[in-house]
Amino acid sequence: MTTSAVRRRAAPGSQVFAALVLASGVAVILVMTWLVNHQDSEVFTMHFNYSFKDLFGRVANLNDLRRTGNIYVPFGYQAFTYPPGAIFFFWPILWVPIQHLSLVWNFVTLAALAASIYVSLIYLTKVPRLLLAGLACWAAVISAAIFPELIEHLMWGQTATILMLFVLLDMLIIRGPAKGVLIGLAAAIKIYPGLFIIVWLLRRQWRPALTALATTAGVTGLAFAIWPTSGRYFVHHIIFGGQEFQKLAGTANSLKSGSFVAFFQRWPFHYGTISTHEGLLLEAAVMVLALLAAQRLWRAGLDFCAVIVVLIAGAIASPVAWDHYFSFAPLLILVALEARANTALGRTAIVATVVSLVPWVIFRTPSITTSWTTTYAFVARNALLLSTFAVIVVALWRRDRHRRVGVANHGGLADAASVSSH
């Protein structure tokens, strides 16, 4: 009997229980949404009270676009650092009354986190999907309460959980001609999901790669046609002019950033800026290592682990990596589920999960300078970077125990379609 048949024939009692878990999960998401929006919960005070500045900054950017035709000017605090295609993604926030915007956005991002956990669990397990949906809602709320990366994500009003959902759906679930569309949209919104297009090219999965490229090109081309001034400015000044790198990778950000660029800009290596070319070479080196690691994991049938490795690279290989770039942290523990907790990769993922639970932001900028504060500040500034990079390194050097075959045993999902998408 197939897994889907077992799910369909589940006992009525278990279906009722699953429905109750789901209903309570949706309820706690609504409660958490209200708590985050009102900033009066213990988990959202002190160092995480950012008042949704990024979200309202996007509103200001869009209003600048309406007035001047250029969303990238002025390129100062709360500048628009996304590609032109992201304008379509953010435009609907202008339709929401400003007094309700943070509430709506919090619900969407929390729901996206729950959906990301749900997608991961249905790929990795054979638990009935109705029950998984409820468990995913609860897991999302608990994660939002205990992972500082997600707390910061919510309090700034960020996009990471939405883009992560796009990636997980397209890489793990979607089959057929539509595969590649969501990755293409994500790459048009923020550049780093384009790494997954390279992943498909390395696997010789031409159809999803071309679909993603066509989607990105179509969305970006349409944005250039509607907002030509913004499009030209993005190409000439933000990309080739190095304006974004200089803004994000400056020494003012290096003490709080979890990127490799920041790592080599602070003690004990160097205290000061590095050139744009040096930064780009460093970012490219990290991306290459991650792509090679992802390829090895895919060949071993560890598709979910491969996705997480590339998500890590998208964070630590950026010019700057704020803590909310690591919003995939709750999914790290699932690497141990797929790779097995008793393997080197599983243990490393568990360690990275534990490291992600610490609010390192509190310790990065001590008020006095002593040997003790210098030591703990060094640890706090590099903990997320080194623990997640360790996952890439272990994945790269792990020994493959088996080669990829036509069908992978992931919650009953056949992977033959992804292999044959040429």
Residue pairs with C-beta under 8 A, 6 or more apart in sequence:
2 412
3 126
3 411
3 412
4 412
6 126
7 128
7 129
10 18
10 128
14 128
14 131
15 130
17 131
18 128
18 130
18 131
18 133
18 134
19 130
19 134
20 134
21 131
21 134
21 135
21 138
22 130
22 131
22 133
22 134
22 137
23 134
24 134
24 137
24 138
25 114
25 133
25 134
25 135
25 136
25 137
25 138
25 141
26 137
28 137
28 138
28 141
29 107
29 110
29 111
29 114
29 137
29 140
29 141
30 107
31 141
32 110
32 141
32 144
32 145
33 103
33 106
33 107
33 110
34 103
35 41
35 44
36 44
36 106
36 110
36 144
36 154
36 155
37 102
37 103
37 106
39 45
39 49
39 51
39 155
43 145
43 146
43 151
44 151
44 154
44 155
47 359
47 361
47 362
48 148
48 151
48 152
48 155
49 155
50 152
50 155
50 156
51 155
52 101
52 102
52 105
52 155
52 156
52 157
53 78
53 156
53 157
54 78
54 156
54 157
54 158
55 93
55 101
55 102
55 105
55 156
55 157
55 158
56 98
56 101
56 102
56 157
57 77
57 78
58 80
58 90
58 93
58 157
59 93
59 94
59 98
59 101
60 78
61 71
61 78
61 79
61 80
61 90
62 71
62 87
62 90
62 91
62 93
62 94
64 70
64 71
64 73
64 74
65 71
65 87
65 227
65 230
68 229
69 227
69 229
69 230
70 227
70 229
70 230
70 233
71 80
71 84
71 87
71 227
71 230
72 79
72 80
72 230
72 233
72 234
72 237
72 238
73 233
75 237
75 238
75 243
75 247
79 247
80 86
81 238
81 244
81 247
81 248
82 89
82 90
82 189
82 190
83 188
83 189
83 190
83 191
83 220
83 223
83 234
84 220
84 223
84 224
84 227
84 230
84 231
84 234
85 188
85 189
85 216
85 219
85 220
85 222
85 223
86 188
86 189
86 190
87 223
87 227
87 230
88 219
88 222
88 223
89 159
89 189
93 101
93 105
96 104
102 157
105 157
106 154
106 157
108 162
109 153
109 154
109 157
109 158
109 159
109 161
109 162
110 140
110 141
110 144
110 154
110 161
111 140
112 161
112 162
112 164
112 165
113 140
113 143
113 144
113 150
113 161
113 164
113 165
113 327
113 330
114 136
114 137
114 139
114 140
114 141
115 136
115 165
116 161
116 164
116 165
116 168
116 331
117 136
117 139
117 140
117 143
117 330
117 331
118 132
118 133
118 136
119 165
119 168
119 169
119 172
119 173
120 168
120 172
120 304
120 331
120 334
121 127
121 132
121 135
121 136
121 334
121 411
122 129
122 132
122 173
122 411
122 413
123 172
123 173
123 303
123 304
123 410
123 411
123 413
124 304
124 334
124 337
124 338
124 410
124 411
125 132
125 337
125 411
126 411
126 412
127 135
139 330
140 330
143 150
143 329
143 330
144 150
144 151
144 154
145 151
146 357
147 329
147 330
147 356
147 357
148 323
148 356
148 357
148 358
148 359
148 360
148 361
149 323
149 324
149 325
149 326
149 327
149 329
149 356
149 384
150 161
150 324
150 327
150 329
150 330
152 158
152 322
152 323
152 324
152 361
153 160
153 161
153 324
153 327
156 324
158 324
158 327
159 189
159 190
160 324
160 325
160 327
160 328
161 327
163 186
163 189
163 190
163 193
164 311
164 327
164 328
166 182
166 183
166 185
166 186
166 193
167 182
167 183
167 186
167 193
167 196
167 307
167 311
168 307
169 182
170 179
170 180
170 181
170 182
170 183
170 186
170 196
170 208
170 212
171 183
171 196
171 199
171 303
171 307
172 303
172 304
172 307
172 410
172 413
173 413
174 181
174 182
175 417
175 418
175 421
176 417
177 207
177 211
178 211
179 207
179 208
179 211
179 418
179 421
180 200
180 207
180 208
180 209
180 210
180 211
180 212
180 215
181 211
181 212
181 215
183 193
183 196
183 197
183 208
183 212
183 215
184 197
184 211
184 212
184 213
184 214
184 215
184 216
184 218
184 219
185 215
185 216
185 219
186 193
187 193
187 194
187 196
187 197
187 212
187 215
187 216
188 215
188 216
188 219
188 220
188 223
192 314
192 315
192 317
192 318
193 314
194 216
195 287
195 290
195 291
195 310
195 313
195 314
196 212
196 307
196 310
197 209
197 212
197 213
197 216
198 291
199 291
199 294
199 295
199 298
199 306
199 310
200 206
200 208
200 209
200 212
201 209
202 291
202 295
203 295
203 298
204 422
205 418
205 419
205 421
205 422
206 421
206 422
207 421
207 422
208 418
208 421
223 230
223 231
224 231
237 243
238 244
242 276
244 319
245 276
245 279
245 280
245 319
246 276
248 318
248 319
248 320
249 257
249 259
249 261
249 262
249 265
249 273
249 274
249 279
249 319
249 320
250 273
251 265
251 271
251 272
251 273
253 262
253 320
254 261
254 262
254 265
254 266
255 262
255 266
255 364
255 365
255 381
256 322
256 361
256 364
256 365
256 381
257 320
257 321
257 322
258 315
258 316
258 321
258 322
258 323
258 325
258 326
258 381
258 382
258 384
258 385
259 315
259 316
259 317
259 318
259 319
259 320
259 321
259 385
260 282
260 283
260 286
260 316
260 317
260 385
260 389
261 274
261 279
261 282
261 283
261 318
261 319
261 320
262 320
262 321
262 381
263 269
263 382
263 385
264 270
264 274
264 282
265 271
265 272
265 273
265 274
266 381
267 374
267 378
268 378
274 282
279 319
283 317
283 318
283 319
284 317
286 313
286 316
286 317
286 389
286 392
287 313
287 317
289 313
289 392
289 393
289 396
290 309
290 310
290 312
290 313
290 317
290 392
291 310
291 313
292 396
293 306
293 309
293 392
293 393
293 395
293 396
294 306
294 307
294 309
294 310
294 395
295 306
296 395
296 396
296 398
296 400
297 303
297 305
297 306
297 309
297 395
298 306
298 404
299 400
299 403
299 404
300 398
300 400
300 401
300 402
300 403
300 404
301 402
301 404
301 405
301 408
301 415
302 338
302 339
303 408
303 410
303 415
303 418
304 334
304 335
304 338
304 410
305 335
305 338
305 339
305 345
305 395
308 328
308 331
308 332
308 334
308 335
308 349
308 391
309 391
309 392
309 395
311 328
311 331
312 328
312 388
312 389
312 391
312 392
313 392
314 325
315 321
315 325
315 326
315 328
315 388
316 385
316 388
316 389
318 325
321 384
321 385
323 360
323 361
323 384
326 356
326 384
326 388
329 352
329 353
329 356
330 353
332 349
332 350
332 352
332 353
332 356
332 388
332 391
333 349
333 350
333 353
335 345
335 346
335 349
335 391
336 345
336 346
336 347
336 349
336 350
338 410
339 345
339 346
339 349
340 346
341 347
341 350
343 398
344 394
344 398
345 391
345 394
345 395
345 398
348 390
348 391
348 394
349 391
351 387
351 390
352 387
352 388
352 390
352 391
355 383
355 384
355 387
356 384
356 387
358 383
360 380
360 381
360 383
360 384
361 380
362 380
363 376
363 377
363 379
363 380
364 377
364 380
364 381
365 377
366 373
366 374
366 376
366 377
404 419
406 415
406 416
406 419
407 414
407 415
407 416
408 414
408 415
